[in-house]
């Protein structure tokens, strides 16, 4: 309660602050926005070094894009690079775009300004024909993602995002079997209240309260420590930037029914063309809000070890990203759930790590190549008290809750390779291959069998998947696009049952249209 009151006090003080001129509004740019991938390619080309605590605020995008524009490297860019930079400037740094959202690359559908208040709303429409894995028929869906924002001067923003899906209800989309526990349906119409928060910001400091996504770390396909785009979290939090240091912290509620909470803090250090991060998170349950996990400084683990019992699930991780040479960026992360410094022959190490890299080419053809590998040991993300498992909501994977990090969970290894080629500035042709191994310990079993403390990895009959595919994306004007991915995969020992082999495929034709 005290922390919530502090958030309210900070928001009220921001309301009385003088207006800023760097950007209209302080909203967080959603993780699936096109701007992140556009900047990641410019980063791989050596034009910037991006922070790795996301989502970014609009002000942060303005500062990053402005720095890239002023660097004067645009003459060395390919047609794709100049196209990306031009639309980033149109969205964030052009004089008219900063003061009137109607002039942005992705303008709102509705806009109303009456100082000091500004309102904007946006409506889009997605239409798709798709055949998913294990499906027998092609299905058709309509989706819309309406958003609504209210800005008070340039310091305070309320941002709300909703997701509506109209389509068949069967399989994994039947009632109470959605990808997210928050998705509810009525006669084919599925609704998800994806985000809704208030953020108050100044140049070096932001404080927020509400529901939004969290993505910490350099991996571009889901991080080890936070859920990224898999699920949004009800939270209060803040971000502070002091020169090359960034401190981020949040305290969230996973479930009011079983009193499950999720908290974390991250210190990020930028040095030349490298970024280093130190993270710590905690999942605890069965009691009211614990203020010790709302303190952004200090150690969660030290507080638990010295002043709490062992019912809380504490994890820490470190990550690093560097562009040690132009056109090439590498990264890695290490998560430690439990490391046994003094071996007793009973308790195993519980760790996860990933490594990856991106290479951006401008000639003889514009292309981006990426590769990644992830390892998650058995028992990692679990706990002796199942309510503290590293899972969202009620902690029930079968009930639609998802992992809070390190997907696809314990006792797994995964790799992915992808190449994107740009035959035209607004056309992307992608080729990809991937592999995955899931051991029998991927069922989140707790470590309760000292006779088998550390089985070989992966354990039991391993479900192995090898697949690949291609996709094409044609980017139209004003963030409108058409895309068509196709994937084919071969599964051996499906469900960890020896001899259960099958070949599956999936495709999708997808149109995203903005109402301007």
C-alpha positions in Angstrom: 0.0 0.0 0.0 2.8 2.4 0.8 4.5 1.7 -2.5 1.2 2.3 -4.4 0.7 5.6 -2.5 4.2 6.6 -3.5 3.4 6.0 -7.2 0.2 8.1 -6.9 2.2 10.9 -5.3 4.8 10.9 -8.1 2.1 10.9 -10.8 0.5 13.9 -9.1 3.7 15.7 -8.9 4.4 15.0 -12.6 1.0 16.5 -13.4 2.2 19.9 -12.1 5.5 19.7 -13.9 6.1 22.0 -16.8 5.5 20.6 -20.3 8.3 19.0 -22.2 9.0 19.4 -25.9 11.0 16.2 -26.7 8.0 14.1 -27.4 4.2 14.0 -26.9 3.5 11.5 -24.2 5.5 9.0 -22.2 3.9 5.8 -23.2 5.8 2.5 -23.5 6.1 1.4 -27.1 4.6 -2.2 -27.3 7.1 -5.0 -27.7 5.6 -6.2 -31.0 6.1 -2.7 -32.6 8.1 -2.6 -35.9 10.5 0.0 -34.4 12.5 -2.6 -32.3 13.5 -4.7 -35.3 14.3 -1.6 -37.4 16.6 -0.4 -34.6 18.2 -3.8 -34.1 19.4 -3.9 -37.7 20.8 -0.4 -37.3 22.6 -1.6 -34.1 24.1 -4.6 -36.0 25.3 -2.1 -38.6 27.2 -0.3 -35.8 25.0 2.9 -35.7 23.8 2.6 -32.1 23.9 0.4 -28.9 20.4 -0.4 -27.6 19.5 -0.8 -23.9 18.1 -4.3 -23.1 15.4 -3.4 -20.5 12.2 -3.2 -22.6 9.7 -1.8 -23.5 11.3 1.6 -24.3 9.3 4.8 -23.7 8.6 7.0 -26.6 11.1 9.5 -25.2 13.8 6.9 -25.3 13.0 6.1 -28.9 13.3 9.8 -29.7 16.7 10.0 -28.1 18.0 6.9 -29.8 16.8 7.7 -33.3 18.0 11.3 -33.0 21.5 10.0 -32.1 21.5 7.7 -35.1 20.4 10.5 -37.5 23.1 12.9 -36.2 25.8 10.3 -36.5 25.9 10.9 -40.3 26.3 7.2 -41.3 23.1 7.1 -43.4 25.2 7.4 -46.6 26.7 4.0 -45.9 23.3 2.3 -45.5 21.6 0.1 -48.1 18.2 0.9 -49.4 16.7 -1.2 -46.6 18.7 0.8 -44.0 17.7 4.1 -45.4 14.0 2.9 -45.5 14.2 1.9 -41.8 15.8 5.1 -40.7 13.4 7.3 -42.7 10.3 5.7 -41.1 11.9 5.9 -37.7 12.6 9.6 -38.1 9.0 10.1 -39.4 7.6 8.3 -36.4 9.8 9.8 -33.6 12.1 12.8 -34.4 10.6 14.9 -37.2 9.5 18.3 -35.8 5.8 17.9 -36.9 5.6 14.3 -35.7 6.8 15.2 -32.2 4.0 17.8 -31.7 1.2 16.3 -33.7 0.7 12.4 -33.8 -1.3 12.8 -37.1 2.0 13.4 -38.9 3.7 10.2 -37.7 4.6 7.2 -39.8 1.9 5.3 -37.9 -0.7 8.0 -37.1 -3.7 7.4 -34.8 -7.2 6.9 -36.1 -8.6 9.4 -33.6 -6.9 12.5 -32.3 -8.1 15.4 -30.1 -6.1 18.1 -28.5 -7.2 20.7 -25.9 -4.2 21.8 -23.8 -3.1 20.5 -21.5 -5.0 17.3 -22.5 -4.4 15.2 -25.6 -6.4 12.1 -26.5 -5.6 9.6 -29.3 -7.2 6.3 -30.3 -6.1 3.7 -32.8 -8.0 0.9 -34.5 -6.5 -1.7 -36.8 -7.7 -4.9 -38.4 -5.9 -8.2 -38.9 -7.4 -10.8 -41.3 -5.7 -14.2 -41.6 -6.2 -17.7 -43.1 -4.1 -20.2 -41.2 -3.5 -23.9 -40.6 -1.8 -24.6 -37.3 0.2 -27.6 -36.2 -2.0 -30.7 -35.7 -5.0 -28.9 -37.3 -7.1 -30.6 -40.0 -8.7 -27.6 -41.7 -7.7 -24.1 -42.8 -9.3 -21.5 -40.4 -10.1 -17.8 -40.8 -9.7 -15.2 -38.1 -10.4 -11.5 -37.7 -8.5 -9.6 -35.1 -8.4 -6.0 -33.9 -6.1 -4.2 -31.4 -7.8 -1.0 -30.3 -5.7 1.4 -28.2 -6.5 4.5 -26.3 -4.2 7.1 -24.8 -4.6 10.3 -22.7 -1.6 12.6 -22.3 -1.4 15.3 -19.6 1.1 17.8 -21.0 4.2 15.8 -22.0 4.8 14.1 -18.6 1.9 11.8 -17.9 0.2 9.2 -20.1 -2.6 6.7 -19.6 -2.3 3.9 -22.2 -4.7 1.1 -22.7 -4.5 -1.7 -25.2 -7.2 -4.4 -25.9 -7.1 -7.4 -28.2 -10.2 -8.8 -29.9 -10.2 -12.1 -31.9 -13.1 -13.5 -33.8 -12.7 -17.1 -35.0 -13.4 -20.8 -34.4 -13.5 -22.0 -30.8 -12.0 -25.5 -30.5 -8.8 -27.3 -29.5 -6.5 -24.9 -27.6 -9.0 -22.1 -28.1 -11.9 -23.5 -26.2 -13.1 -21.9 -23.0 -10.6 -22.1 -20.2 -7.8 -23.4 -22.5 -6.6 -20.1 -23.9 -2.9 -19.2 -24.4 -3.4 -16.7 -21.5 -5.6 -17.1 -18.5 -6.8 -13.5 -19.1 -8.4 -14.3 -22.4 -12.2 -14.8 -22.3 -14.6 -15.8 -25.0 -18.3 -15.4 -25.9 -19.6 -17.2 -29.0 -16.4 -17.0 -30.9 -15.3 -13.5 -29.8 -12.2 -13.6 -27.6 -11.1 -10.6 -25.6 -7.9 -9.8 -23.8 -7.2 -6.7 -21.7 -3.5 -6.7 -22.7 -2.3 -3.5 -21.1 -3.5 -0.5 -19.2 -1.2 1.7 -17.1 -0.3 5.2 -16.0 3.3 6.4 -16.5 4.8 9.6 -15.4 8.2 10.6 -16.8 11.0 13.1 -17.0 14.2 12.9 -19.0 16.0 10.5 -16.6 13.2 8.9 -14.6 9.9 7.1 -15.2 7.4 5.6 -12.7 4.4 3.5 -13.7 1.5 1.5 -12.4 -0.8 -0.9 -14.2 -0.5 -3.8 -16.6 2.2 -4.1 -19.3 4.9 -6.4 -20.6 8.4 -6.9 -19.2 11.4 -7.9 -21.3 14.9 -7.9 -19.8 17.9 -9.2 -21.6 19.4 -9.3 -25.1 17.7 -12.4 -26.6 15.4 -11.6 -29.5 13.2 -14.7 -29.1 12.3 -14.6 -25.4 14.6 -13.9 -22.5 15.7 -16.1 -19.6 14.5 -13.9 -16.7 11.2 -12.2 -17.7 8.3 -13.2 -19.9 8.6 -10.6 -22.7 5.6 -10.7 -25.0 4.1 -13.9 -23.6 2.1 -12.2 -20.9 1.5 -8.8 -19.4 1.9 -8.3 -15.6 0.0 -6.2 -13.2 2.7 -4.1 -11.6 4.1 -1.0 -10.1 7.7 0.0 -11.1 10.2 2.6 -12.1 13.2 3.2 -14.3 16.1 5.5 -13.6 18.9 6.5 -16.0 22.2 8.1 -14.8 24.8 8.5 -17.5 25.6 5.0 -18.6 23.7 3.3 -15.8 20.0 2.1 -15.9 18.2 0.8 -12.9 14.8 -0.8 -13.5 12.4 -2.4 -10.9 8.9 -3.7 -10.7 6.6 -5.5 -8.2 3.7 -7.4 -9.8 0.8 -9.5 -8.9 0.4 -12.8 -10.7 -2.8 -14.0 -9.0 -5.0 -12.3 -6.3 -6.7 -15.6 -5.7 -3.7 -17.5 -4.4 -1.7 -14.4 -3.5 1.1 -15.0 -6.0 3.6 -12.2 -6.6 6.4 -11.5 -9.1 9.1 -8.9 -8.4 12.4 -8.0 -10.0 15.2 -5.4 -10.4 17.9 -4.9 -13.0 21.1 -2.9 -13.2 22.3 -2.3 -16.7 25.7 -0.8 -17.6 26.6 0.5 -21.1 30.2 0.7 -22.0 31.2 1.8 -25.5 29.4 -0.7 -27.8 28.6 -3.2 -25.1 25.8 -3.6 -22.6 26.0 -5.6 -19.3 23.0 -6.5 -17.2 22.5 -8.0 -13.7 19.0 -9.2 -12.8 17.2 -10.7 -9.8 13.6 -11.8 -9.6 11.4 -13.4 -7.0 8.2 -15.4 -7.1 6.4 -15.8 -3.7 2.9 -16.8 -2.7 0.6 -17.5 0.2 1.0 -14.1 2.0 0.2 -10.4 1.4 2.4 -7.9 -0.4 6.0 -8.1 0.9 7.7 -4.7 0.9 11.2 -6.1 0.9 10.7 -7.1 -2.7 9.6 -3.6 -3.6 13.0 -2.1 -2.8 15.0 -1.7 -6.0 18.4 -1.7 -4.3 19.7 -4.5 -2.2 19.5 -8.3 -2.7 16.4 -10.4 -2.8 18.4 -13.5 -2.1 20.2 -12.0 1.0 16.8 -10.9 2.4 15.3 -14.4 1.9 18.4 -16.2 3.3 18.7 -14.0 6.4 15.1 -13.0 7.1 12.7 -15.3 5.2 12.2 -19.1 4.9 12.9 -21.0 1.7 9.4 -20.9 0.3 10.2 -18.0 -2.1 11.8 -18.8 -5.5 14.7 -16.4 -6.0 16.6 -16.3 -9.3 19.4 -14.1 -10.6 21.0 -13.8 -14.0 23.7 -11.9 -15.8 23.7 -11.0 -19.5 26.0 -9.2 -22.0 25.8 -7.9 -25.5 28.5 -6.5 -27.6 29.0 -5.2 -31.2 32.8 -5.8 -31.2 33.0 -5.3 -34.9 30.8 -3.5 -37.4 27.9 -5.5 -38.8 28.1 -8.2 -36.0 26.4 -8.3 -32.6 26.7 -11.2 -30.1 25.0 -11.8 -26.8 24.7 -14.3 -24.0 22.8 -14.8 -20.7 23.2 -17.0 -17.7 20.4 -17.8 -15.2 21.1 -19.4 -11.8 18.1 -20.9 -10.0 20.3 -22.9 -7.6 24.1 -23.5 -7.8 25.6 -26.0 -5.3 28.9 -24.6 -4.2 29.4 -27.4 -1.6 28.5 -30.7 -3.2 26.4 -33.0 -1.1 25.6 -35.5 -3.8 21.8 -34.9 -3.4 21.0 -31.5 -4.9 21.7 -30.7 -8.5 22.7 -27.4 -10.1 19.7 -25.6 -11.7 20.9 -23.3 -14.4 20.0 -22.0 -17.9 21.9 -20.1 -20.5 21.6 -18.8 -24.0 24.0 -17.5 -26.6 23.3 -15.9 -30.0 24.3 -13.3 -32.6 23.1 -11.1 -35.4 25.0 -10.1 -38.5 23.7 -7.3 -40.8 25.0 -7.1 -44.4 24.5 -4.1 -46.7 26.3 -5.5 -49.8 26.3 -7.3 -52.2 22.8 -7.8 -50.9 21.0 -6.4 -47.9 20.5 -9.2 -45.4 20.3 -10.1 -41.7 21.5 -13.4 -40.3 20.9 -14.6 -36.8 21.6 -17.8 -34.8 20.7 -18.7 -31.2 21.1 -21.6 -28.7 19.4 -22.2 -25.3 20.0 -24.7 -22.6 17.7 -25.2 -19.5 18.7 -27.9 -17.0 16.3 -30.2 -15.3 14.5 -28.8 -12.2 15.4 -25.2 -13.2 12.5 -22.8 -12.6 10.8 -25.2 -10.2 10.7 -25.1 -6.4 10.0 -27.4 -3.5 6.8 -25.4 -3.0 4.8 -25.7 -6.2 3.1 -22.3 -5.7 6.5 -20.6 -6.2 7.1 -22.2 -9.6 8.3 -19.7 -12.2 4.9 -19.6 -13.9 2.3 -16.8 -14.4 -1.2 -16.7 -13.0 -2.1 -19.6 -10.7 1.1 -21.4 -11.7 -1.0 -23.9 -13.7 0.5 -24.6 -17.1 -2.4 -26.8 -18.2 -4.8 -24.0 -17.2 -3.3 -21.5 -19.6 -0.6 -19.9 -17.5 2.8 -19.4 -19.1 6.4 -19.3 -18.1 7.9 -16.1 -16.7 11.2 -16.8 -18.4 13.5 -19.4 -20.0 10.9 -20.8 -22.4 10.4 -23.7 -23.3 11.2 -24.6 -19.6 13.3 -27.1 -17.8 15.1 -30.1 -19.3 15.2 -28.6 -22.8 17.7 -27.4 -25.4 16.8 -25.3 -28.5 18.5 -23.7 -31.5 17.4 -21.5 -34.3 19.0 -20.1 -37.4 17.3 -17.4 -39.6 18.3 -15.4 -42.6 16.3 -12.3 -43.8 17.0 -11.0 -47.3 15.6 -7.6 -48.6 15.2 -7.8 -52.4 13.4 -4.4 -52.1 13.5 -1.9 -49.3 10.0 -2.8 -48.1 10.1 -6.6 -48.8 11.6 -9.2 -46.5 12.1 -12.8 -47.5 13.0 -15.1 -44.6 14.4 -18.6 -44.4 14.7 -20.4 -41.0 15.6 -23.7 -39.4 15.2 -24.8 -35.8 15.6 -27.7 -33.5 14.4 -28.6 -30.0 14.8 -31.4 -27.5 12.4 -31.8 -24.6 13.3 -34.3 -21.8 10.8 -36.0 -19.6 11.6 -33.4 -16.9 9.9 -30.7 -18.9 6.8 -31.3 -16.8 8.0 -29.0 -14.0 8.5 -31.9 -11.6 9.9 -30.7 -8.2 13.2 -32.1 -7.0 12.1 -34.7 -4.5 14.1 -37.8 -5.5 17.6 -37.8 -3.9 18.2 -41.3 -5.4 18.4 -39.5 -8.8 19.6 -36.0 -8.0 21.0 -35.1 -11.4 19.9 -37.3 -14.3 21.6 -36.9 -17.7 20.4 -34.1 -19.9 17.9 -34.4 -21.5 16.3 -37.0 -19.4 14.1 -40.0 -20.3 12.9 -40.5 -23.9 13.6 -37.2 -25.5 11.0 -35.5 -27.8 13.1 -34.1 -30.6 11.8 -31.7 -33.2 13.6 -30.5 -36.4 12.0 -28.1 -38.7 12.3 -25.2 -41.0 10.4 -22.9 -43.3 10.1 -19.6 -45.1 8.1 -16.4 -44.9 7.6 -13.3 -47.0 6.6 -9.9 -45.6 5.5 -7.0 -47.8 5.5 -3.8 -45.9 2.9 -1.3 -47.2 2.6 2.3 -46.3 1.9 3.5 -42.7 2.7 0.2 -40.9 0.4 -1.9 -43.0 1.7 -5.2 -44.2 1.0 -8.6 -45.7 3.0 -11.7 -44.5 2.9 -15.4 -45.3 5.0 -17.9 -43.2 5.1 -21.6 -43.8 6.7 -24.1 -41.4 7.3 -27.9 -41.6 8.6 -30.0 -38.8 9.4 -33.6 -37.9 8.8 -34.8 -34.3 10.4 -37.9 -32.9 9.1 -39.5 -29.6 6.3 -37.0 -29.4 5.1 -36.6 -25.8 8.3 -38.4 -24.6 6.8 -41.7 -25.9 9.3 -43.9 -27.8 8.2 -44.5 -31.4 5.6 -41.7 -31.5 7.0 -40.0 -34.7 5.1 -37.6 -36.9 5.5 -34.8 -39.5 3.5 -31.6 -39.1 3.1 -28.4 -41.0 1.6 -24.9 -40.6 1.0 -21.9 -42.7 -0.5 -18.5 -42.4 -1.5 -15.6 -44.7 -1.9 -12.5 -42.7 -3.0 -8.9 -43.5 -2.5 -6.1 -41.1 -4.5 -2.9 -41.9 -4.5 0.4 -40.1 -7.5 2.7 -40.1 -5.9 6.1 -40.7 
